[in-house]
Structures are given as structure tokens and as C-alpha cells.
Amino acid sequence: MSSDPDFTLLPDLAVRPLGGSVIWANDEFFAEKENLINPGPADYRPSTFGHKGQVYDGWETRRHRGKPGDDAAIVRLGVPGVIRGVVVDTAWFKGNFPPAVSVSALAIDGYPDAETIAARMDWVTLVDRAPVSGDSRNPFPVVSEKRWTHVKLTMHPDGGVARLRVHGEGRPDPRLLGLGPLDLAAIENGALVLDCSNRFYSEPNQLLYPGLARKMGDGWETARRRDDGNDWVRVRLAGWGRINLAEIDTSYFLGNSPGAARLTGRTADGTEVELLSRVELLPDTRHRFPVTASDAVYEARLDIYPDGGLARLRLYGELVK
């Protein structure tokens, strides 16, 4: 059983497949800052030396040698939102990890350049300076209900970090809502997986990622069932909305796609309404189904029969409040 805190079940708002970007670092002499937000665990191949030393799958700065100052990197979140916790992963950094780190954040409108953002003095501390261990995942819960767009990881004073995970809930720019048809099941619009029957092979929140899946591992896949039940996933939508089009995508799932699916929703009084009756699914196919139910719902449940994997779930409609 995993010993990670509960917040790590939430999506990583900074990860590259969600559109995250490491926009600035004061130093990246030994290893590039962009590695911080790569999906998946850090890799290590011993005795792989480049012109600047051992090659690391992470962000590593040069030694300060007693000179004052700290090293920092700034990440623009792929999905702005409320941050529930961060993980500073120092995997494979054993004699060169930072003794301590801190994390701060900003909420920024528009698209100022990286140097302007780095020079700002109004960063808000989310994680006070705290010690970290080498070659380990260092989790830090965050208590804040504010919406953030950027985070800054500071190493005190220098060293290497493999990955920075920023777990939370997406919060879209309210000025952009209501301007057209909306994917009510997109993380970037505020949707979130509340629960699922099984997450053996991959995380269900990947169903709500933007863009098309690039491989089987980009979606949600369950273990094989050996009983008479079926697997399911519950999604909190971006808001109260009426769904008029459902897309159930089995791309890259060839011998392990579900045989069928059914979609239901939950209304204001808790009533369950059928949005899409049970339909057969094909492998490696983007299925699109019209939804004729007129009820406004705030939550959707997708049942798959009996098990298997999906790449994406899209629920297009309009917010009603």
C-alpha cells in the first residue's frame, strides 16, 4: 500500500502533458530545468558522463562553494488552480541534493515574459524552508484556497531535484467561461475525478487531460476483473451544465478496451439521470454520441463493461450556473 499522502491522488497541474513549462531558472549548469516536469519517474544510467559530468534526469545547479544565494526555478502551471500539496522528488540525487527547499506561488494575468515574472517581489510562500532527503520523494501539504498560475521552487543553497509535482484542482479563468461550447469534463476547466473502481495500471485523471493520447499509458486502465461486476469512474464537472455530446475515446487500447459503456449524471437534488444508455465500444476508436437529456448535472459517472482502458472522456455542453 502506498504511503504517499492523499493529495498525490489529485492531478499534477505542472506536468508537461497538461501544458506545464519551466520558464526560468537562475542556473542549470549540470542538468536542464525542463526535466522537473517530465511525466513518469526519473531515470538513471550509471557512468553516462557528458562534458559537465554525470548526466542526470532532473534539474541540477553548480556548487556555490560558500558564496551567498540560493537557486530557483519557476514553473508555469499547465492548468492553473488550487494547490493541495507538492512533492519534491530527489530521485538518484544522493550526494548532490539540496539540504532544504521552499516553494512559493503567484497568480498572474496575461503572458508577461519570464524575466519579468522572476523579478517580482510578491511571491506567496506555500511551503516554508524545509529539509529534504536525498533519493526520495519529499511531500509537503499546502493549505490555500487561492488560484495560482506559477510556482517557484527554491533550493537552499544548491543541488539537484529530479521532479517537482504540484498536485491540486484546476480552476479556469472565469473570464473565459461561457464564451462558447465547453468540455465540462476537462481538468483545465475545473473538472476532477472524484473516485473510481480501480487504478491498477494508470491514473484516471488522465482521462481528462487535453489533447489526444499519444500511447496506451496516457489513459486510464483497470486490472482484469474476475467477477460479475464492472469498472467505473466518477467525474466532478466544471460546473452545473447540460451535456449535449459525449466522446469516449479508446485510442491505443486494442486488446484491452471495454466492450461497452454507459453514462449517467447527478442533478441538484441527487437524482441519477441517464445521459447515455449502454452502448458497445470498439478498440482504438474515438466514439462520439449525442446526449439528449435536458437535465443540468454537476457530476457524471462512466461505467465500462466489464473492465479495460480508455484514452479520453469528453463531455461537451454549456454551463447553466
C-alpha positions in Angstrom: 0.0 0.0 0.0 1.3 3.5 -0.9 2.4 5.7 2.0 2.0 8.9 -0.1 -0.4 11.5 1.3 -3.9 11.7 -0.2 -3.2 14.8 -2.2 -1.0 12.9 -4.6 -4.1 11.3 -6.0 -5.0 14.7 -7.4 -3.7 15.6 -10.9 -0.2 17.2 -11.2 -1.1 20.6 -12.5 2.5 21.2 -13.6 3.2 18.1 -15.6 4.3 18.6 -19.2 1.3 16.7 -20.9 -1.0 19.2 -19.2 0.9 22.1 -20.8 3.3 22.9 -17.9 6.5 24.7 -18.7 9.7 25.5 -16.7 10.1 29.1 -17.9 13.1 30.3 -15.9 16.0 29.2 -13.6 18.9 31.2 -12.4 21.3 28.2 -13.0 21.1 24.8 -14.8 24.7 24.1 -15.2 24.7 20.3 -14.8 21.1 19.3 -15.8 18.3 21.1 -17.5 15.4 22.7 -15.7 12.8 21.3 -18.1 13.3 17.8 -16.6 11.5 18.9 -13.5 8.0 18.4 -15.0 8.6 15.4 -17.2 5.9 12.7 -16.8 6.9 9.5 -15.1 9.7 8.8 -12.6 13.3 10.0 -13.2 15.6 7.6 -15.0 19.3 6.9 -14.2 22.0 5.3 -16.2 25.3 4.9 -14.3 28.6 6.1 -15.9 26.9 8.2 -18.5 29.2 11.3 -18.5 28.9 14.3 -20.6 31.2 17.4 -20.8 29.7 18.6 -17.5 29.8 15.4 -15.6 27.3 12.6 -14.9 24.0 13.1 -16.8 21.0 13.4 -14.5 17.3 13.2 -15.3 16.5 16.3 -13.3 17.5 19.9 -12.6 21.0 20.4 -11.1 22.9 23.6 -10.5 26.6 24.2 -9.9 28.1 24.3 -6.4 28.0 27.6 -4.6 31.2 26.9 -2.6 30.1 29.1 0.3 29.0 32.0 -1.8 25.7 33.6 -0.7 22.5 33.0 -2.5 20.0 30.2 -3.5 19.0 28.6 -6.7 15.4 28.8 -8.0 13.3 27.6 -11.0 9.9 28.9 -12.0 7.1 26.7 -13.4 4.1 28.0 -15.3 1.3 25.5 -14.4 -0.3 23.8 -17.4 -3.6 24.1 -15.5 -3.9 27.0 -13.1 -5.7 26.0 -9.9 -5.8 25.4 -6.2 -2.7 23.6 -4.9 -3.2 20.9 -2.3 0.3 19.7 -2.0 3.7 19.4 -3.7 6.3 16.6 -4.0 10.0 17.5 -4.3 11.5 14.3 -5.7 15.2 14.0 -5.4 15.4 10.5 -7.0 19.0 9.5 -7.8 20.4 12.6 -6.2 22.4 11.1 -3.3 25.4 13.3 -2.7 24.2 16.4 -4.5 20.7 17.0 -3.3 19.8 20.4 -1.7 19.7 20.4 2.2 16.5 22.3 2.1 13.8 23.7 -0.2 10.9 26.1 -0.2 8.0 26.7 -2.6 6.1 29.9 -3.4 3.4 30.9 -5.9 1.9 33.7 -7.9 -1.4 34.3 -9.7 -0.6 36.2 -12.9 -2.9 37.6 -15.6 -1.8 37.6 -19.2 1.5 36.5 -20.5 4.4 38.5 -19.1 7.9 37.3 -20.1 9.9 35.1 -17.8 12.4 37.7 -16.6 9.6 40.0 -15.5 8.0 37.2 -13.5 11.3 36.2 -11.9 11.9 39.8 -10.8 8.6 40.1 -9.0 8.8 40.5 -5.2 5.2 39.4 -4.3 5.7 35.7 -4.3 3.5 34.0 -1.7 5.1 31.2 0.4 3.3 27.9 0.1 6.0 25.7 1.7 8.4 27.3 4.2 12.0 26.4 4.0 12.1 22.7 5.0 14.8 20.0 5.0 14.7 17.3 2.3 16.2 13.8 2.0 18.2 12.6 -1.0 17.0 10.0 -3.4 13.4 10.2 -2.1 10.0 11.7 -2.5 9.5 14.6 -0.2 5.8 15.5 0.2 4.6 18.8 1.5 0.8 19.6 2.0 -0.4 23.1 1.1 -3.2 24.9 2.8 -4.6 27.6 0.5 -7.8 28.1 -1.4 -6.4 30.6 -3.9 -5.9 30.0 -7.6 -2.3 30.0 -8.7 -0.7 30.2 -12.2 3.0 29.9 -11.4 5.1 28.2 -8.7 8.8 28.8 -7.8 11.0 26.0 -6.3 14.0 27.3 -4.4 16.9 25.2 -3.3 18.8 26.3 -0.3 21.5 26.8 -1.4 22.1 24.5 -4.5 22.0 20.9 -5.7 19.7 18.7 -7.8 16.0 17.8 -7.9 14.6 15.2 -10.2 10.9 16.1 -10.3 8.5 18.7 -9.0 4.9 17.6 -8.6 2.2 20.2 -8.0 -1.0 18.4 -7.1 -4.3 20.2 -7.0 -7.6 21.1 -8.6 -7.9 23.0 -11.8 -9.6 26.4 -11.7 -10.2 28.1 -15.1 -10.0 31.8 -15.8 -13.6 32.8 -15.1 -13.4 35.4 -17.9 -13.1 32.6 -20.5 -16.1 30.6 -19.3 -19.4 31.0 -21.2 -17.7 32.1 -24.4 -18.7 29.0 -26.4 -19.2 25.2 -26.1 -17.2 23.8 -23.2 -15.7 20.5 -22.3 -17.3 20.1 -18.9 -15.0 17.1 -18.2 -11.7 18.8 -18.8 -9.2 19.3 -15.9 -8.3 22.7 -17.4 -11.9 23.8 -17.0 -12.1 22.6 -13.4 -13.3 19.0 -13.7 -11.8 16.4 -11.4 -12.0 12.6 -11.0 -13.7 12.0 -7.6 -13.4 8.3 -7.4 -13.0 5.1 -9.5 -13.3 1.4 -9.1 -9.7 0.6 -10.0 -6.5 2.4 -10.9 -4.2 -0.6 -11.2 -2.4 0.4 -14.4 -2.8 4.2 -14.6 -4.4 7.3 -13.1 -8.0 8.0 -14.0 -7.4 11.8 -14.1 -5.5 11.3 -17.4 -9.0 10.7 -18.9 -9.5 14.5 -18.5 -6.2 15.7 -20.0 -6.1 18.0 -23.0 -5.3 16.8 -26.5 -5.1 13.3 -27.9 -3.5 10.5 -26.1 0.0 9.5 -27.5 0.2 6.0 -26.2 -1.8 3.5 -24.1 -0.2 4.7 -20.9 -1.7 8.2 -21.4 -5.2 7.0 -20.4 -6.9 5.1 -17.6 -6.7 1.3 -17.5 -8.1 -1.1 -14.9 -7.0 -4.6 -13.9 -8.8 -7.6 -15.4 -12.0 -8.4 -13.4 -12.6 -12.0 -12.3 -16.2 -11.4 -11.0 -19.6 -10.3 -12.3 -19.1 -6.5 -11.6 -17.9 -3.7 -13.8 -15.5 -0.8 -13.5 -16.5 2.9 -13.3 -15.2 6.4 -12.8 -16.9 9.5 -11.2 -16.2 13.0 -12.5 -17.0 16.3 -10.9 -17.8 18.5 -13.8 -16.5 22.1 -14.4 -19.8 23.3 -13.1 -23.6 22.8 -13.4 -24.1 22.1 -17.1 -26.2 20.4 -19.8 -24.2 17.9 -21.8 -25.1 17.5 -25.5 -22.1 15.5 -26.8 -20.1 12.7 -25.2 -16.8 11.5 -26.6 -15.5 8.1 -25.3 -12.0 7.5 -26.8 -10.4 4.1 -26.8 -7.3 5.1 -28.8 -4.3 2.8 -28.4 -6.4 0.3 -26.5 -6.6 -2.7 -28.9 -6.9 -5.9 -26.9 -7.9 -4.3 -23.7 -10.6 -1.8 -24.5 -14.0 -2.1 -22.7 -16.8 -3.9 -24.5 -19.4 -1.3 -23.7 -20.1 1.9 -21.7 -22.9 3.8 -20.0 -23.0 7.4 -18.8 -25.2 8.8 -16.0 -25.3 12.2 -14.3 -26.4 13.6 -10.9 -28.8 16.5 -10.6 -29.2 19.2 -7.9 -31.4 17.0 -5.7 -29.1 14.0 -6.1 -31.2 12.2 -8.6 -29.4 10.0 -11.1 -30.3 10.6 -14.7 -29.2 8.6 -17.7 -27.2 10.6 -20.2 -26.2 7.7 -22.5 -27.7 4.3 -22.4 -25.3 1.3 -22.6 -23.5 1.3 -26.0 -21.0 -1.0 -27.5 -17.4 0.3 -27.9 -14.7 -0.6 -30.5 -11.0 -0.8 -29.8 -8.7 2.1 -30.8 -11.7 4.4 -31.7 -12.9 7.9 -30.9 -16.6 7.4 -30.3 -19.0 10.4 -30.4 -22.5 10.1 -29.1 -25.3 12.8 -28.9 -26.8 13.3 -25.5 -30.5 14.3 -25.5 -31.1 14.6 -21.7 -32.1 18.1 -20.8 -31.2 17.9 -17.1 -28.4 20.0 -15.7 -25.9 17.9 -13.9 -22.8 18.6 -11.7 -21.3 15.1 -11.7 -21.0 12.3 -14.3 -20.4 8.6 -13.9 -19.0 6.5 -16.7 -19.5 2.7 -16.3 -17.4 0.4 -18.5 -18.2 -3.2 -19.1 -16.6 -5.2 -17.7 -13.2 -3.6 -17.5 -10.4 -2.2 -19.7 -8.8 1.1 -20.7 -9.9 4.4 -22.1 -7.8 7.2 -23.5 -10.0 10.3 -23.0 -13.5 11.3 -21.9 -15.0 14.5 -23.3 -18.4 15.8 -22.2 -19.3 18.9 -24.3 -22.0 21.2 -23.3 -22.8 24.6 -21.6 -22.7 25.9 -18.1 -26.1 26.9 -16.7 -24.7 28.4 -13.4 
